[in-house]
């Protein structure tokens, strides 16, 4: 790769979440260019998925900072706080809302996402919030000792995190989920039901098939209660809306950067303006790689995009962004979940699946393959850990399911002495074939 | 209802893993933590230096008070009245048993933790407590069969050698076993399993740290500065214990030059051979000085060579090795390292500096096993691809203060000399990123090959 002389280059990154910081970190490995990260949220980069653990008292805020405090100075990365409200692509400057300006040679938008609204104007009420930013956490912490009852709206991962958080602090809450089971648009049916049962086993107050239609407020615009379509009304002095996130690109509408739902980028993560790039949650790929979505609001995607861009932003002939085999993981209370490759939520005749579930414990393995040629295309596990490199290798090299099954133990990543279940899965397969 | 929930969580904390540990005065270096630390520290000081305050009968007088309370138990086990060391050993074992059961309950979903803790309880109860008591009652040398040199720093003391050699075949067996444990058994086991086979499966200090110390594991400092101090203290302690053992054996052999089949000249030859191999292993690029800067490497090696020359030329029947007063050094080490560091600071500071203060900063056994682990062991903690979310649970709950996350977020396997392989990092990881492994390394830079 030819990087030329970029010593004078100034690369400005807006946003210091995992995407923005990954750009800076990987760029520093390849270049001496001047790097500045701008953030309105926090001067220090923290692990967003770990915010919940601070609330639960598992860690202090300083424990969720992934780099040591002297990292930034050692690597010569400038950090600036402030809110950006404009981009001048002609003059190559960004403007802060307090009147400051900053010149850039290349600009990276790592703006992140924001909680979606129910469309009821609920975020204008006092006592209604999402759980996304450091400020959201601070609000929760200030309120936590006064709360009488909380409503959590939305059956996604953040909803479960909030339930876990409130449960750990002994704050009573109602968890409103629109679907019949939890995570039905995320997981195959059997897994969704397992997660649902796991949540129910925690004795939390969870209401399924409920749609929220309105809120009641007092004279000071404080939220008082939540009303569902079935006519239930539950008093809540805090409402957490977490029905998903969307790219945080509203303020870009007034700039020349083209957006749709997110910042539109090409295969090199470049926007319509050549010197401006975008990474992470705020991105909408114009032509996503096959098998991937155009918007992926995931930690892992942000990290991969950031690492790609840091390596290639100064490259004159960059290769296109290729995220590789899809993977994701999550934890629903005590239940760990991992997915590799392509696992649809419902199965048609063209896709075969092999599913094993422990008779009493919350453990399951699902392998997914092409029904026609038996090629292994993905797997997901609950309560069991799988090894990423192995699964990736099988998927990439198009192994047949009959080749994968006998050596499935190679994929196991559970702690030593764990009970193993590959045998059971193989038996299911053999019984089906015969 | 809310209060009920809160209180039940306080009570049953071991059910909900590590929730609220930073909110509680006991576990966040709050007032309760400090009170406990002061209580433990003074408890140790009294037990070690002022046992009569606890009721130990002075000069043949019967025990009273706290120590007297344990007389019947001591009579049952070894037929004599309780000594302060019996009381200490008894309480130590009791606490490990109780807190160990609590630990097993807390980590009941993890078989590794269960089996490991059962092993710790077994070795503490049988090897450290029951077997020595039974041996004592049979008038045999009471030895903890798993406590090896250099953690057991008096193994090569003249009185211990004389005692073992005057106890017939059983004493001889103990002598051979003790030497084999340090020089054969431990390197072999460390090669296969890492130093965890000892530190978090067998050792008594580890046993207390893993069980009673578990509520304080997050208090271990995981900064780079702490790591620096760790190396600055632990290796000098190792050096000291070697030097002390050498001087004591030296005076022993000079007093009895031809009494045993090992003569003084044999002994001198063995020591010089050991020192020479230490130098050779230091020069070897993959040896114990791997990763150390060139400057310090030259420093260490020249120091060792000077030591070698000094020992080779000045040491004779007439002159003690390096002209050191063996008795003084022994008293000094026993007091400052044996009592103050490993006992008083090691346990008393649990609620302030985490559960492994001694193991991390002081234990010469851990230092040797650590060097072996880094150089030739198959043990490592594997990182599962790019799954790390940098949350920091692993680093926070590492009792040895290893910044596990720094490796995990880069996708790098963790091979650190201080890792005792307790496996808690893998257990607290919310994304299943870490796994302790010691299978044959068929991996190429952490990537699997078939």
Interface residues (C-beta under 8 A of the other chain):
Chain A: X18 X47 X49 X50 X53 X56 X57 X58 X59 X60 X63 X64 X65 X66 X68 X167 X168 X169 X170 X171 X172 X299 X300 X303 X304 X327 X329 X330 X331 X334 X336 X338 X385 X387 X388 X389 X390 X392 X393 X407 X410 X413 X414 X415 X416 X417 X418 X419
Chain B: X1 X2 X3 X5 X6 X9 X16 X18 X19 X20 X21 X22 X23 X24 X109 X110 X111 X112 X114 X115 X223 X224 X382 X384 X385 X386 X387 X389 X390 X391 X392 X393 X395 X396 X403 X405 X406 X409 X423 X426 X427 X430 X431 X432 X435 X436 X437 X447 X448 X450
